[in-house]
Amino acid sequence: MNLSDLTLSELSQAMQSGHVSSVDIVEACFRRIDEFDNAIGSFVSVGRESAFEQARRLDGERMANGRSGPLHGLPLGMKDNIDVAGLPTTANSRAFANRLPDQNATVVDRLINNGAIIIGKLGTFELAVGGPTPDLPWPLPRNPWNLARSPGGSSSGAGAALAARFIPGALGTDTGGSIRSPASLCGLSGLVPSSGLVSRHGIIPTSFTFDHCGPMARTAEDCALLLDAIVGHDPNDPASVSSPPPRFHASLKSDLKGLRIGVVRHFWERSANAAVGKAMEDALEALKSLGATLENTHFQPIANLPQLRWIIAQSETFNIHLKALQENPGQFGHDFLQRVLPVCLFSGYEYIQALREWGKAIRIMPSALENYDVLVSAALEGAPRLDEHDTLQFLRCNGRFLQTVTPTGPSAVFCNGFDAEGLPLGMEVLGRPFDDATLLSVGHAYQSVTSWHRRQPHLTEGMLAPPVVQSARANPTELRVDATIQRLCHTAAERAGLRLNDTQMQLLYQGAPFVLDMTRHLNYDGSLNDAPPTIYRLQAE
């Protein structure tokens, strides 16, 4: 029995039957990490000694009293912005290089109370914001399907480790796609839970408004097992809500009879990627064969929701890290600074106006699912090359995921095929707030009649990761910024208390045109008593 081939639920069943022990599974994880992670770079720290100590203890408890639950004795990885006592939580930033928490995040405590073993911390884009950059002192996570490609982010290490079969499950965080992106690009399953369902206490924040913590694994069933363990109200998280007791795994269904699916087809039909289209058409046929009723719908945004998200999320990131930026901006990497420094150009009233418009959108958006139980569309195309990464692309605000339709509801991604280069493709499923169980059932039923989630990347002994030279940084495009904008940048930086050198000021200049353009889309018409405007139109075709 090759333990690395087994999913979380299969390992749980094997342990229940007595065929394997926790020590066996932990040994298999570290054996594979030792063999391949030098090339893939998914882990930033491991707790080998404590993991084996816990495994031996949990094996003894299982023999004496039985298991404490389906996760008993099973190893997991945590994204490196989630606190685990005794392991560094750096969020892959020099600003947090010496941070060693003495308490667990709430989700970690809940996993441990369910018998799980945290074996290490997984790489992330810097502070869950910066992109894949090779100028930080931690490994640059690679996509196991092609080491020259990105695993997505910002939960990049989790995506890479799961695809490489180093661990059977992990927790990631998602502010605008950070679970869904690596799930799509690495051939995995990932869930962004409904807002407030999972505690964020003990997780380094990115955005107070949009941060989520959620499960990542190879199957929807495994995500359900993890979600059962981590949900629940937490008074330490102001956004946490009271919710029904966990029942996600127990409520999984093997068919989709009676389920109404709205297919947001135009999200992928605009793409020239034929593999994406074929994967989606095949997936829709599979969903139909499972008993679901499918109807094409069209989502036509009226307001520019990705820009609103950007203004809100990045303003909050800037605020969270302002003191460290004031004291020593040089401790942050290129990508983080390029994305965050231009935020000093936003004013308080622009941030508040963006929140107002977003609040109106939230009040209207639930009607998007009046006629459907879930919406389905394509996630991402095949993984991009790491050397083609362009930081400025982030400022262009190309929102890709369906969660702009119902921003407080759950969103999940499941692998639904591969392109001609052998890179994974993903399907996104979006549902009503607190109907996470339906999304997981869609993924579970789909995976019962398909085998994409069973495919494994081919890893070889002694494999080496190719060096990454990002052309956009090595040969930057010259952007002409006039003297007026330069003066505006200097005034904004001074007002924020930033002391920037010439290189850092250039990053601010480069981002300024994008940020200033976002403010022009804000709508200051109307009053607090006005009826919310129509933000979108979703209709059957």
Residue pairs with C-beta under 8 A, 6 or more apart in sequence:
1 14
1 19
1 20
3 11
3 20
3 24
3 25
3 28
4 28
4 29
4 32
4 165
4 166
5 165
5 456
6 14
6 168
7 168
7 217
7 218
7 219
7 221
7 222
8 71
8 74
8 168
8 169
8 217
8 218
8 219
8 221
8 222
8 225
8 226
9 70
9 219
9 221
9 222
9 225
11 20
11 25
11 74
11 168
12 70
12 71
12 72
12 74
12 225
14 20
15 21
15 22
15 25
15 62
15 67
15 72
15 73
15 74
16 67
21 55
21 59
21 73
22 54
22 55
22 56
22 58
22 59
22 62
22 72
22 73
22 74
22 117
23 52
23 55
23 56
23 59
25 55
25 73
25 74
25 75
26 51
26 52
26 55
26 75
26 117
26 119
29 75
29 119
29 166
29 167
30 46
30 48
30 51
30 119
32 164
32 165
32 166
33 43
33 46
33 120
33 166
35 459
35 461
36 164
36 166
36 459
36 463
37 43
37 161
37 164
37 166
39 142
39 147
39 463
39 464
39 465
40 141
40 142
40 144
40 147
40 160
40 161
40 164
40 465
41 123
41 138
41 139
41 140
41 141
41 142
41 157
41 160
41 465
42 77
42 122
42 123
42 139
42 141
42 151
42 156
42 157
42 158
42 160
42 161
42 164
42 166
43 77
43 120
43 121
43 122
43 123
43 139
43 157
43 161
43 166
44 80
44 88
44 90
44 92
44 120
44 121
44 122
44 123
44 138
44 139
44 157
45 80
45 87
45 88
45 120
45 121
46 119
46 120
46 121
47 84
47 86
47 87
47 118
47 119
47 120
48 119
50 86
51 75
51 117
51 118
51 119
51 120
54 117
55 73
55 75
55 117
58 72
58 73
58 115
58 117
59 73
61 68
61 72
62 72
62 73
67 73
67 115
68 113
68 114
68 115
69 114
69 115
69 229
70 114
70 225
70 249
71 111
71 114
71 115
71 116
71 225
71 226
71 229
72 114
72 115
72 116
73 115
73 117
74 115
74 116
74 117
74 168
74 169
75 116
75 117
75 118
75 119
75 167
75 168
76 111
76 116
76 117
76 118
76 119
76 167
76 168
76 169
76 170
76 171
76 226
77 118
77 119
77 120
77 121
77 122
77 157
77 158
77 161
77 166
77 167
77 169
77 170
77 171
78 84
78 108
78 118
78 120
78 121
78 122
78 170
78 171
79 121
79 122
79 124
79 128
79 155
79 157
79 158
79 170
79 171
79 172
79 173
80 88
80 89
80 90
80 91
80 92
80 121
80 122
80 123
80 124
80 157
81 89
81 91
81 124
81 127
81 128
81 173
81 203
81 204
81 206
82 89
82 105
82 107
82 108
82 121
82 171
82 173
82 202
82 203
82 213
83 89
83 101
83 103
83 104
83 105
83 108
83 202
83 203
84 101
84 104
84 105
84 108
84 118
84 121
85 101
85 102
85 103
85 104
86 100
86 102
87 100
87 118
87 120
87 121
88 97
88 98
88 99
88 100
88 121
89 96
89 99
89 100
89 101
89 121
89 204
90 96
90 97
90 99
90 121
90 138
91 124
91 126
91 127
91 128
91 204
92 123
92 124
92 125
92 126
92 127
92 130
92 136
92 138
93 126
93 127
93 136
93 331
93 332
93 333
93 336
94 136
94 137
94 331
94 332
94 333
95 127
95 321
95 324
95 328
95 331
95 332
96 127
96 204
97 137
101 202
103 202
104 112
104 202
105 199
105 201
105 202
105 203
106 199
106 201
106 202
106 234
106 236
106 237
107 171
107 198
107 199
107 202
107 203
107 213
107 230
108 118
108 202
110 229
110 230
110 232
111 118
111 171
111 226
111 229
111 230
112 118
114 229
116 229
119 167
121 157
122 155
122 157
122 158
122 160
122 161
122 170
123 138
123 139
123 140
123 141
123 156
123 157
123 160
124 153
124 154
124 155
124 156
124 157
125 131
125 132
125 133
125 153
125 154
125 156
125 178
125 335
126 133
126 136
126 332
126 333
126 335
126 336
127 204
127 206
127 317
127 321
127 336
128 154
128 155
128 173
128 175
128 178
128 204
128 206
129 154
129 206
129 314
129 317
129 335
129 336
129 339
129 340
130 154
130 332
130 333
130 334
130 335
130 336
130 339
131 153
131 335
131 339
131 389
131 391
131 394
132 140
132 141
132 150
132 153
132 156
132 335
132 386
132 389
133 140
133 333
133 334
133 335
133 389
133 470
134 140
134 468
134 470
135 333
135 334
136 333
140 386
140 465
140 468
141 151
141 156
141 157
141 159
141 160
142 148
142 149
142 151
142 160
142 386
142 465
143 149
143 150
143 151
143 152
143 159
143 160
143 163
143 185
143 186
143 383
143 423
144 151
144 160
144 163
144 164
144 186
144 457
144 459
145 163
145 186
145 187
145 383
145 422
145 423
145 424
145 457
146 383
146 421
146 422
146 423
147 463
147 464
147 465
147 466
148 385
148 386
148 387
148 466
148 468
149 185
149 382
149 383
149 384
149 385
149 386
149 423
150 156
150 185
150 383
150 384
150 385
150 386
150 389
151 157
151 159
151 160
151 163
151 182
151 185
151 186
151 383
152 159
152 181
152 182
152 183
152 184
152 185
152 186
152 380
152 383
153 159
153 178
153 181
153 182
154 173
154 175
154 178
154 181
155 170
155 172
155 173
155 174
155 178
155 179
155 181
155 182
155 190
155 216
156 182
158 170
158 171
158 172
158 182
158 216
159 172
159 181
159 182
159 183
159 185
159 186
159 188
159 216
160 182
160 186
161 167
161 170
162 168
162 169
162 170
162 186
162 188
162 216
162 217
162 218
163 186
163 187
163 188
163 424
163 457
164 457
164 459
165 456
168 217
168 218
168 222
169 215
169 216
169 217
169 222
169 225
169 226
170 215
170 216
170 217
171 213
171 214
171 215
171 216
171 226
171 230
172 178
172 179
172 182
172 190
172 213
172 214
172 215
172 216
173 179
173 200
173 203
173 206
173 211
173 212
173 213
173 214
174 180
174 190
174 192
174 211
174 212
174 213
174 214
175 206
175 207
175 210
175 211
175 212
175 313
176 210
176 309
176 313
176 399
176 401
177 400
177 401
179 190
179 191
179 192
179 212
179 214
179 216
179 413
180 190
180 192
180 379
180 401
180 411
180 412
180 413
180 426
180 428
181 380
182 188
182 190
182 216
183 189
183 190
183 216
183 379
183 413
183 414
183 415
183 426
184 379
184 380
184 413
184 415
184 424
184 425
184 426
184 428
185 380
185 382
185 383
185 423
185 424
185 426
186 383
186 424
187 415
187 418
187 424
187 426
187 452
187 453
187 455
188 216
188 217
188 218
188 413
188 415
188 424
188 453
189 216
189 217
189 218
189 219
189 220
189 222
189 223
189 412
189 413
189 414
189 415
189 443
189 447
189 453
190 214
190 215
190 216
190 217
190 223
190 412
190 413
191 214
191 215
191 216
191 223
191 227
191 410
191 411
191 412
191 436
191 439
191 440
192 212
192 214
192 403
192 410
192 411
192 412
193 212
193 213
193 214
193 227
193 231
193 410
193 436
194 408
194 409
194 410
194 433
194 434
194 435
194 436
195 212
195 239
195 241
195 407
195 408
195 409
195 433
196 239
196 240
196 241
196 243
197 231
197 241
197 243
197 410
197 434
197 436
198 212
198 213
198 214
198 227
198 230
198 231
199 213
199 230
199 232
199 234
199 236
199 237
199 240
200 211
200 212
200 213
200 237
200 239
200 240
201 234
201 236
201 237
201 240
202 236
203 211
203 213
205 211
205 316
205 320
206 313
206 316
206 317
206 320
207 312
207 313
207 314
207 316
207 317
208 239
208 316
209 312
209 313
209 316
209 355
209 358
210 309
210 312
210 313
210 407
213 230
214 223
214 227
215 222
215 223
215 226
215 227
215 230
216 223
217 223
217 225
217 226
218 453
219 443
219 444
219 447
219 453
220 252
220 412
220 414
220 440
220 441
220 442
220 443
220 444
220 446
220 447
221 249
221 252
221 440
221 444
221 447
223 412
223 440
223 443
224 248
224 249
224 252
224 437
224 440
224 444
225 248
225 249
227 246
227 248
227 436
227 440
228 246
228 247
228 248
228 249
229 246
231 243
231 246
231 248
232 243
232 246
233 240
233 241
233 242
233 243
234 240
243 434
247 437
248 436
248 437
248 440
251 437
251 441
252 437
252 440
252 441
252 444
253 441
253 444
253 445
254 444
254 445
254 448
255 290
255 291
255 445
256 287
256 290
256 291
256 292
256 441
256 442
256 445
257 290
257 291
257 292
258 291
258 293
259 291
259 292
259 293
259 373
259 374
259 438
259 442
260 292
260 293
260 295
260 371
260 372
260 373
260 374
261 287
261 292
261 293
261 294
261 295
261 372
261 373
261 374
261 375
261 376
261 442
262 295
262 296
262 297
262 369
262 371
262 372
262 374
262 375
262 376
262 538
263 284
263 294
263 295
263 296
263 297
263 375
263 376
263 377
264 297
264 298
264 299
264 375
264 376
264 377
264 402
264 405
265 280
265 296
265 297
265 298
265 377
265 541
266 298
266 299
267 299
267 377
267 378
267 402
268 276
268 277
268 280
268 377
268 378
269 277
271 277
271 378
271 381
273 381
273 382
273 419
275 381
275 382
275 417
275 418
275 419
275 420
275 425
276 378
276 381
276 419
276 425
278 417
279 378
279 416
279 417
279 418
279 425
279 427
280 377
280 378
280 416
280 427
282 416
282 417
283 376
283 416
283 417
283 427
283 446
283 450
284 294
284 376
286 446
286 449
286 450
287 294
287 376
287 442
287 445
287 446
288 294
289 449
290 445
290 446
290 449
295 371
295 372
295 540
295 541
296 540
296 541
297 372
297 375
297 538
297 539
297 540
297 541
298 537
298 538
298 539
298 541
299 368
299 402
299 405
299 536
299 537
299 538
300 536
300 537
300 538
301 404
301 535
301 536
302 533
302 534
302 535
302 536
302 537
303 357
303 361
303 523
303 533
303 535
303 536
304 397
304 521
305 358
305 361
305 399
305 404
305 535
306 397
306 398
306 399
306 404
307 397
307 518
307 521
308 354
308 357
308 358
308 361
309 358
309 397
309 399
309 404
309 407
310 395
310 397
310 518
311 346
311 350
311 351
311 354
311 518
311 519
311 522
312 351
312 354
312 355
312 358
314 339
314 340
314 343
315 343
315 346
315 351
315 354
317 340
317 343
318 325
318 340
318 343
318 344
321 332
321 340
322 496
322 497
324 331
324 332
325 332
325 340
325 341
325 496
325 498
326 496
326 497
326 498
326 499
329 337
329 341
329 498
329 499
329 500
329 504
330 501
330 504
332 340
334 391
334 473
334 507
335 391
337 504
337 507
338 391
338 392
338 394
338 395
338 507
338 510
338 511
339 391
339 394
339 395
339 511
341 493
341 498
341 500
341 504
341 507
341 508
341 511
342 395
342 507
342 508
342 511
342 512
342 514
342 515
343 515
344 492
344 493
344 495
344 496
344 498
344 508
345 488
345 489
345 492
345 512
345 515
345 516
346 515
346 519
350 519
350 522
353 522
353 523
353 524
354 522
357 522
357 523
358 407
360 532
360 533
360 535
361 407
361 532
361 535
362 407
362 408
363 532
364 532
364 534
364 535
364 536
365 405
365 406
365 407
365 535
365 536
366 406
366 409
366 432
366 433
367 538
368 375
368 405
368 406
368 536
368 538
369 375
369 406
369 409
369 431
369 432
371 540
373 431
373 432
373 435
373 438
374 429
374 430
374 431
374 438
374 439
374 442
375 402
375 405
375 429
375 430
375 431
376 427
376 428
376 429
376 430
376 442
377 402
377 427
377 428
378 425
378 426
378 427
378 428
379 400
379 401
379 413
379 425
379 426
379 427
379 428
380 400
380 425
380 426
381 419
381 425
382 419
382 421
382 423
382 424
382 425
383 423
383 424
386 468
386 470
387 468
387 469
387 470
387 471
388 470
388 471
388 472
389 470
389 472
390 470
390 472
391 472
391 473
392 472
392 510
392 511
392 514
395 511
395 514
395 515
396 514
397 514
397 518
401 411
401 428
402 411
402 428
402 430
403 409
403 411
403 430
405 430
405 536
405 538
406 430
406 431
406 432
406 433
408 433
409 430
409 431
409 432
409 433
409 434
409 435
410 430
410 431
410 433
410 434
410 435
410 436
410 439
411 428
411 429
411 430
411 431
411 439
412 428
412 429
412 430
412 439
412 440
412 442
412 443
413 426
413 427
413 428
413 429
414 426
414 427
414 429
414 442
414 443
414 446
414 447
414 453
415 424
415 425
415 426
415 427
415 452
415 453
415 455
416 425
416 426
416 427
416 446
416 450
416 452
417 424
417 425
417 452
418 424
418 425
418 452
418 455
419 425
424 452
424 455
427 446
429 439
429 442
429 443
430 439
431 438
431 439
432 438
447 453
479 509
479 510
479 513
481 489
481 509
481 510
481 512
481 513
485 509
485 512
485 513
485 516
486 509
488 512
489 505
489 508
489 509
489 512
490 505
493 500
493 505
493 508
500 508
523 533
526 533
